[in-house]
Amino acid sequence: MKTVPPLFRKVLIANRGEIALRVIRACRELGISTVAVYSTADEYSLHVKLADEAVCIGPAQSKLSYLNIANILSAADITEADAIHPGYGFLSENSEFARLCSECKITFIGPSTENIRCMGEKTQARAIALKAGVPLLPGTVSAVPDLHFALQEADKIGYPVILKAAAGGGGRGIHIVHNSQQLSMSFDRVSSEAGAAFGNSAMYLEKYCENPRHVEIQVLCDKHGNQISLGERDCTIQRRHQKILEESPSSVLDSSLRHAMSKAALKLCQAVNYQNVGTVEFLLDNQDKKFYFMEMNTRIQVEHPVTEMVTGIDLIKEQIMAAAGIRLRFKQRDVQIHSHAIECRINAEDPERFAPSPGQITGLHVPGGFGVRVDSFVYDQYKVLPFYDSMIGKLIVHAPTRIEAIAKMRQALDEFVIEGIKTNIPFHKKILASKKFKDGAYDTHFLEEFLKKYE
């Protein structure tokens, strides 16, 4: 008779906000106790109130609290937590943190240290993808050592090219150059910026894809070699490489292209014996429908709920069980994409200037109804802090078709009332009302063109 590995007794969540609440809820359903960690500024946050235990790990500044590895591991030690869930952002893709967790006999709920390391270094990830037969845009496989080499390679690739930080990610560390003069003028500056932002000044070159869609494949893998794809998310609606709205499935993929992209994503997973959840990101050329590997995110994504809604699979629970050594409960044939889901990120920001809008929420009404989900950590009279990311929640809807999902999202946004601070809800309403979005005829430049109409 097969024995099932035991789940964790107590999970510490090394994060804050809605993702901390999301993990707490999943753990509760699995019968696992939870520990919240918080900065002094987050003392009255909802994740602190709802966890079974809570430990203060430092002052408001992230580097002294949510990025303070020693304090987080100490909190795990004193509470006797046997696992740590990093959420997204902060330490979620820090291979050193994952390694130290292992050294302290604490399970890191995420991929292996080696998975994080090799996929986090973009040139190494490109080399692995190339060897695995995953399509790549023309570019350098290794870092460019100096400007002279960069100029030579850019001529071979053909302008425009992107100068990318090897340790970058999340839309940061990207600079587009259209000719050799621009490359010469920006090389040292971009390298310095990469060093300051990521602790690694190495850069590589990649051909700039002019009008792409940004499509990513969600993967789920266990420690026994089982790896499945949970379909795609279209994350094309972005501002300055930061996602704003996501949906699943993509309006531009047919079953053949979906299969090919999923197959490529799983090839990459097999090449590195990937474990736990991950997202393989691709650029899809809008003209010829060819796709190219961009990067892999070795963590749960902000936009994971749209995949959950169309597959019916709870990704956080599966992530926890995979980390505990439990085999996947699904085969690839069991994954069926039903309905359509859209997610709008709700940010505390001025929708006209895109400037953060911290302050106290003086009135709050969240939308509801069939097929409407709100993942948020704010409440009436909550004070939105200026120290962290401006995202205060996510509004997710799902419906049988894309047209119905758009209509449902527009209705839900009309019902969503947040008073006392400014939010980007009005901006989402404009996007959803636009003909180009409704027709699905857009690319990553959509918001640039869209904003010009409202300047």
C-alpha positions as CSV (number, residue, x, y, z in Angstrom):
1,M,0.0,0.0,0.0
2,K,1.4,3.4,-1.0
3,T,2.0,5.9,1.8
4,V,1.3,9.6,1.3
5,P,4.0,12.0,2.7
6,P,2.6,14.1,5.5
7,L,1.8,17.7,5.0
8,F,3.5,20.4,7.0
9,R,2.6,21.1,10.6
10,K,3.2,24.9,10.4
11,V,3.9,27.2,7.5
12,L,5.5,30.7,7.9
13,I,4.4,33.1,5.1
14,A,7.4,35.4,4.3
15,N,5.2,38.0,2.6
16,R,2.4,40.5,3.2
17,G,-0.8,41.7,1.6
18,E,-3.2,39.6,-0.5
19,I,-0.8,36.8,-1.3
20,A,-0.2,36.3,2.5
21,L,-3.9,36.0,3.0
22,R,-4.2,33.6,0.0
23,V,-1.6,31.3,1.5
24,I,-3.2,31.4,5.0
25,R,-6.6,30.4,3.5
26,A,-5.1,27.5,1.5
27,C,-3.2,26.3,4.6
28,R,-6.4,26.4,6.7
29,E,-8.2,24.2,4.1
30,L,-5.3,21.8,4.3
31,G,-5.3,21.7,8.2
32,I,-1.9,23.5,8.5
33,S,-1.2,26.2,11.1
34,T,0.2,29.5,9.9
35,V,2.7,32.1,11.0
36,A,2.5,35.7,9.6
37,V,5.6,37.9,9.7
38,Y,5.1,41.7,9.5
39,S,7.0,45.0,9.6
40,T,6.1,47.6,12.3
41,A,4.1,49.4,9.6
42,D,2.0,46.3,8.9
43,E,1.0,45.7,12.6
44,Y,-2.7,46.2,11.7
45,S,-2.7,44.3,8.4
46,L,-5.3,41.6,7.8
47,H,-2.7,38.8,7.4
48,V,-1.4,39.5,10.9
49,K,-4.9,39.3,12.3
50,L,-5.9,36.1,10.5
51,A,-2.8,33.9,10.9
52,D,-2.5,31.6,13.9
53,E,0.7,33.4,15.0
54,A,2.5,36.6,14.1
55,V,6.0,37.8,14.5
56,C,7.4,41.3,13.9
57,I,10.5,41.1,11.8
58,G,11.6,44.7,11.6
59,P,10.8,48.3,10.6
60,A,8.8,49.5,7.6
61,Q,11.7,49.4,5.1
62,S,11.5,46.2,3.1
63,K,15.3,45.6,3.3
64,L,15.0,45.6,7.1
65,S,11.9,43.4,7.3
66,Y,10.5,41.4,4.3
67,L,13.9,41.1,2.7
68,N,15.7,40.4,6.0
69,I,16.6,36.7,5.7
70,A,18.1,36.4,9.1
71,N,15.0,37.8,10.8
72,I,12.6,35.6,8.8
73,L,14.6,32.4,9.6
74,S,14.7,33.4,13.2
75,A,10.9,33.9,13.2
76,A,10.6,30.4,11.7
77,D,12.9,29.0,14.4
78,I,11.1,30.5,17.4
79,T,7.7,29.5,16.1
80,E,8.9,26.0,15.0
81,A,7.6,26.4,11.5
82,D,8.7,23.5,9.3
83,A,8.0,25.3,5.9
84,I,8.2,28.8,4.5
85,H,6.0,30.1,1.7
86,P,7.6,33.1,0.0
87,G,4.6,34.3,-2.0
88,Y,5.7,36.5,-4.9
89,G,8.2,39.4,-5.0
90,F,10.5,39.9,-2.0
91,L,12.5,36.7,-1.5
92,S,10.4,34.4,-3.7
93,E,13.1,34.0,-6.4
94,N,16.2,34.4,-4.1
95,S,18.2,31.2,-4.5
96,E,20.3,32.0,-1.4
97,F,17.2,32.2,0.7
98,A,16.0,28.9,-0.6
99,R,19.4,27.4,0.2
100,L,19.4,28.7,3.7
101,C,16.0,27.4,4.3
102,S,17.2,23.9,3.3
103,E,20.3,24.3,5.6
104,C,17.9,25.1,8.5
105,K,15.8,22.0,7.8
106,I,12.9,24.2,6.7
107,T,11.1,23.3,3.5
108,F,11.0,26.2,1.0
109,I,7.6,26.0,-0.8
110,G,8.8,26.6,-4.3
111,P,11.2,25.1,-6.8
112,S,14.7,23.8,-5.9
113,T,17.6,26.2,-5.2
114,E,19.2,25.1,-8.5
115,N,15.9,25.7,-10.4
116,I,15.8,29.3,-9.0
117,R,19.4,29.9,-9.7
118,C,19.6,28.7,-13.3
119,M,16.3,30.2,-14.4
120,G,17.0,33.5,-12.6
121,E,20.2,34.2,-14.5
122,K,18.7,35.0,-17.9
123,T,21.7,34.1,-20.0
124,Q,21.9,30.7,-18.4
125,A,18.2,30.3,-18.9
126,R,18.6,31.1,-22.6
127,A,21.4,28.6,-22.9
128,I,19.2,25.9,-21.3
129,A,16.3,26.8,-23.5
130,L,18.5,26.6,-26.7
131,K,19.8,23.2,-25.7
132,A,16.2,22.0,-25.0
133,G,15.0,23.1,-28.4
134,V,12.8,25.9,-27.1
135,P,12.4,28.7,-29.6
136,L,14.5,31.8,-28.9
137,L,14.7,35.3,-30.4
138,P,18.1,35.9,-32.0
139,G,20.6,37.2,-29.4
140,T,23.6,36.4,-27.3
141,V,23.6,33.3,-25.2
142,S,26.2,34.7,-22.8
143,A,26.7,38.1,-21.3
144,V,28.3,40.8,-23.5
145,P,31.7,41.6,-21.9
146,D,32.1,45.1,-23.3
147,L,30.7,47.8,-25.6
148,H,32.8,46.7,-28.6
149,F,31.5,43.1,-28.4
150,A,27.9,44.4,-27.9
151,L,28.2,46.5,-31.1
152,Q,29.5,43.6,-33.1
153,E,26.7,41.3,-31.9
154,A,24.0,43.9,-32.4
155,D,25.1,44.3,-36.1
156,K,24.8,40.5,-36.5
157,I,21.4,40.4,-34.8
158,G,20.0,43.5,-36.6
159,Y,18.6,46.6,-34.9
160,P,16.4,47.3,-33.0
161,V,17.8,45.2,-30.1
162,I,17.1,45.0,-26.4
163,L,19.8,45.4,-23.9
164,K,18.7,43.2,-20.9
165,A,20.1,42.7,-17.4
166,A,21.1,39.1,-17.0
167,A,19.8,39.1,-13.4
168,G,16.7,41.2,-14.2
169,G,13.1,40.3,-14.2
170,G,9.6,41.5,-13.6
171,G,9.8,43.9,-16.5
172,R,12.9,45.6,-15.1
173,G,16.4,45.9,-16.6
174,I,15.2,46.3,-20.2
175,H,16.4,49.0,-22.6
176,I,15.5,49.2,-26.3
177,V,18.2,50.6,-28.7
178,H,17.5,51.3,-32.4
179,N,21.0,52.0,-33.7
180,S,24.7,51.8,-32.8
181,Q,24.8,55.4,-31.5
182,Q,22.0,54.7,-29.0
183,L,23.8,51.5,-27.9
184,S,27.1,53.3,-27.4
185,M,25.4,56.1,-25.4
186,S,23.4,53.8,-23.1
187,F,25.7,50.8,-22.6
188,D,27.6,52.0,-19.5
189,R,24.5,53.6,-17.9
190,V,22.3,50.6,-18.3
191,S,25.1,48.3,-17.0
192,S,25.5,50.5,-13.9
193,E,21.7,50.6,-13.4
194,A,21.6,46.8,-13.6
195,G,24.4,46.5,-11.0
196,A,22.6,48.9,-8.6
197,A,19.2,47.2,-9.0
198,F,20.2,43.5,-9.1
199,G,23.7,43.3,-7.7
200,N,24.8,42.1,-11.1
201,S,25.8,44.4,-14.0
202,A,26.0,41.7,-16.7
203,M,23.8,42.2,-19.7
204,Y,22.9,40.4,-22.9
205,L,21.4,41.3,-26.3
206,E,18.2,40.1,-27.8
207,K,16.4,41.0,-31.0
208,Y,13.5,43.4,-30.3
209,C,10.2,41.9,-31.4
210,E,8.2,44.9,-32.7
211,N,4.5,44.1,-32.0
212,P,4.2,41.0,-29.9
213,R,1.7,39.5,-27.5
214,H,3.0,38.5,-24.1
215,V,1.7,35.0,-23.4
216,E,2.8,32.8,-20.5
217,I,2.3,29.1,-19.7
218,Q,1.5,28.0,-16.2
219,V,3.3,24.7,-15.2
220,L,2.9,22.5,-12.2
221,C,5.5,19.9,-11.3
222,D,6.1,17.5,-8.4
223,K,9.2,15.9,-7.0
224,H,8.6,12.6,-8.8
225,G,9.1,13.8,-12.4
226,N,5.5,14.6,-13.2
227,Q,5.0,17.9,-15.0
228,I,1.9,19.3,-16.5
229,S,0.8,22.5,-18.3
230,L,-2.3,24.4,-17.0
231,G,-2.7,26.5,-20.2
232,E,-1.8,30.1,-20.9
233,R,-2.4,33.6,-19.6
234,D,-2.3,36.6,-21.9
235,C,-0.5,39.4,-20.1
236,T,-0.2,41.8,-23.1
237,I,-1.8,44.7,-21.4
238,Q,1.2,46.3,-19.8
239,R,2.5,49.8,-18.9
240,R,6.3,50.1,-18.8
241,H,6.7,46.3,-18.9
242,Q,4.4,46.0,-15.8
243,K,1.3,43.9,-16.1
244,I,-2.1,45.6,-15.5
245,L,-4.7,43.2,-16.8
246,E,-4.5,39.5,-17.5
247,E,-6.8,36.9,-19.0
248,S,-7.1,33.3,-19.9
249,P,-7.3,31.8,-22.4
250,S,-5.6,34.1,-24.9
251,S,-7.8,35.3,-27.7
252,V,-5.1,34.7,-30.3
253,L,-4.2,31.1,-29.6
254,D,-5.8,28.2,-31.3
255,S,-5.5,24.6,-29.9
256,S,-2.5,23.8,-32.1
257,L,-0.5,26.9,-31.0
258,R,-1.5,26.3,-27.4
259,H,-0.3,22.7,-27.6
260,A,3.0,23.8,-29.1
261,M,3.7,26.5,-26.4
262,S,2.8,24.1,-23.6
263,K,5.1,21.5,-25.1
264,A,7.9,24.0,-25.3
265,A,7.3,25.1,-21.7
266,L,7.4,21.5,-20.5
267,K,10.6,20.8,-22.5
268,L,12.3,23.5,-20.4
269,C,10.9,22.0,-17.2
270,Q,12.3,18.6,-18.1
271,A,15.7,20.1,-19.0
272,V,16.2,21.3,-15.4
273,N,14.0,18.7,-13.5
274,Y,11.8,21.6,-12.5
275,Q,9.7,21.2,-9.3
276,N,6.7,23.1,-7.9
277,V,4.8,25.9,-9.8
278,G,6.4,28.1,-12.4
279,T,5.6,30.3,-15.4
280,V,7.3,30.1,-18.7
281,E,6.9,33.5,-20.5
282,F,6.9,33.8,-24.3
283,L,6.7,36.6,-26.8
284,L,4.2,35.8,-29.6
285,D,4.7,37.6,-32.9
286,N,1.4,39.0,-33.9
287,Q,2.1,38.7,-37.6
288,D,3.4,35.1,-38.1
289,K,2.3,33.6,-34.8
290,K,5.8,32.4,-34.0
291,F,6.6,32.3,-30.3
292,Y,9.9,32.9,-28.5
293,F,11.1,32.1,-24.9
294,M,11.6,35.2,-22.8
295,E,12.1,34.0,-19.2
296,M,10.8,31.7,-16.5
297,N,9.4,32.9,-13.2
298,T,10.2,30.4,-10.5
299,R,7.3,31.3,-8.2
300,I,3.6,31.8,-8.0
301,Q,2.5,34.7,-10.2
302,V,0.3,37.6,-9.2
303,E,-2.1,36.6,-12.0
304,H,-2.4,32.9,-10.9
305,P,-6.2,33.3,-10.1
306,V,-7.2,33.5,-13.8
307,T,-5.7,30.0,-14.3
308,E,-7.5,28.8,-11.2
309,M,-10.8,30.0,-12.5
310,V,-10.6,28.4,-15.9
311,T,-9.1,25.1,-14.7
312,G,-10.7,24.7,-11.3
313,I,-7.3,23.9,-9.8
314,D,-6.2,25.6,-6.6
315,L,-2.6,26.4,-7.4
316,I,-1.5,27.4,-3.9
317,K,-2.8,24.1,-2.4
318,E,-1.1,22.2,-5.2
319,Q,2.1,24.2,-4.6
320,I,2.1,23.3,-0.9
321,M,1.4,19.6,-1.6
322,A,4.1,19.4,-4.2
323,A,6.6,20.9,-1.8
324,A,5.6,18.3,0.8
325,G,6.5,15.5,-1.7
326,I,3.0,14.5,-2.7
327,R,2.5,13.4,-6.3
328,L,0.4,15.5,-8.6
329,R,-3.3,14.6,-8.4
330,F,-3.8,15.4,-12.0
331,K,-2.7,14.1,-15.4
332,Q,-2.4,16.3,-18.4
333,R,-5.6,14.8,-19.8
334,D,-7.4,16.0,-16.7
335,V,-6.7,19.6,-17.4
336,Q,-9.6,21.1,-19.2
337,I,-9.9,24.8,-19.9
338,H,-13.5,25.9,-19.3
339,S,-14.9,29.4,-19.4
340,H,-12.9,32.7,-19.7
341,A,-11.3,34.7,-16.9
342,I,-10.0,38.2,-16.6
343,E,-8.0,39.8,-13.8
344,C,-7.7,43.6,-13.1
345,R,-5.0,44.6,-10.7
346,I,-6.4,47.3,-8.4
347,N,-3.7,49.8,-7.5
348,A,-3.8,52.7,-5.0
349,E,-2.7,55.2,-7.6
350,D,-3.8,58.4,-9.4
351,P,-5.2,57.0,-12.7
352,E,-4.2,60.3,-14.5
353,R,-0.6,60.5,-13.4
354,F,0.0,56.8,-12.3
355,A,1.4,58.2,-9.1
356,P,1.0,56.2,-5.8
357,S,-2.0,57.3,-3.7
358,P,-1.5,56.1,-0.1
359,G,-3.9,57.1,2.6
360,Q,-6.8,55.9,4.7
361,I,-9.7,54.1,3.1
362,T,-12.9,55.9,4.3
363,G,-15.4,53.8,2.5
364,L,-15.3,50.4,0.8
365,H,-17.8,48.2,-1.2
366,V,-16.5,45.2,-3.0
367,P,-18.4,43.6,-6.0
368,G,-20.0,40.2,-5.8
369,G,-22.2,37.8,-7.6
370,F,-21.7,34.6,-9.6
371,G,-18.3,34.4,-11.1
372,V,-16.8,37.4,-9.3
373,R,-13.7,37.0,-7.0
374,V,-11.9,39.7,-5.1
375,D,-8.4,38.9,-3.6
376,S,-7.5,41.8,-1.4
377,F,-6.2,42.7,2.1
378,V,-7.7,46.1,2.6
379,Y,-10.8,46.9,4.7
380,D,-12.8,49.9,5.7
381,Q,-10.6,52.4,7.5
382,Y,-7.4,50.6,6.5
383,K,-4.5,52.9,5.9
384,V,-2.7,52.1,2.6
385,L,1.0,52.4,3.3
386,P,3.5,54.3,1.1
387,F,6.3,51.8,1.7
388,Y,5.3,48.9,-0.5
389,D,3.8,48.1,-3.9
390,S,0.7,50.1,-4.8
391,M,-1.4,47.0,-5.6
392,I,-4.1,46.6,-3.0
393,G,-6.1,43.9,-4.6
394,K,-7.2,41.9,-7.6
395,L,-10.6,41.7,-9.2
396,I,-11.2,38.4,-11.1
397,V,-14.2,37.4,-13.1
398,H,-15.0,34.3,-15.1
399,A,-17.8,33.5,-17.6
400,P,-18.5,31.1,-20.4
401,T,-17.1,33.4,-23.1
402,R,-14.7,36.3,-23.4
403,I,-17.5,38.7,-24.4
404,E,-19.5,37.7,-21.2
405,A,-16.3,38.0,-19.1
406,I,-15.7,41.5,-20.3
407,A,-19.3,42.5,-19.6
408,K,-19.1,41.0,-16.1
409,M,-15.8,42.8,-15.4
410,R,-17.2,46.1,-16.4
411,Q,-20.2,45.5,-14.1
412,A,-17.9,44.5,-11.2
413,L,-15.7,47.5,-11.7
414,D,-18.8,49.7,-11.5
415,E,-19.7,48.1,-8.2
416,F,-16.2,48.4,-6.8
417,V,-16.1,51.5,-4.5
418,I,-13.0,52.6,-2.7
419,E,-13.2,56.0,-1.0
420,G,-10.5,58.1,0.6
421,I,-7.7,57.3,-1.9
422,K,-7.4,57.3,-5.6
423,T,-7.3,54.0,-7.5
424,N,-6.9,52.8,-11.1
425,I,-10.5,51.5,-11.3
426,P,-11.5,54.3,-13.8
427,F,-8.5,53.4,-16.0
428,H,-9.6,49.7,-16.1
429,K,-13.1,50.8,-17.2
430,K,-11.6,52.8,-20.1
431,I,-9.5,49.8,-21.2
432,L,-12.5,47.4,-21.1
433,A,-14.7,49.8,-23.1
434,S,-12.2,50.2,-25.9
435,K,-13.0,48.5,-29.2
436,K,-9.4,47.3,-29.7
437,F,-9.5,45.4,-26.4
438,K,-12.9,44.0,-27.0
439,D,-11.8,42.8,-30.5
440,G,-8.6,41.3,-29.0
441,A,-6.7,43.2,-31.7
442,Y,-3.8,44.6,-29.7
443,D,-0.2,44.1,-28.7
444,T,2.2,45.2,-26.0
445,H,2.1,48.8,-27.3
446,F,-1.7,49.0,-26.7
447,L,-1.4,51.2,-23.6
448,E,1.1,53.6,-25.1
449,E,-1.3,54.2,-28.0
450,F,-4.3,54.2,-25.7
451,L,-2.9,56.8,-23.3
452,K,-2.2,59.2,-26.1
453,K,-5.9,59.4,-26.7
454,Y,-6.4,60.6,-23.2
455,E,-3.5,63.0,-22.8
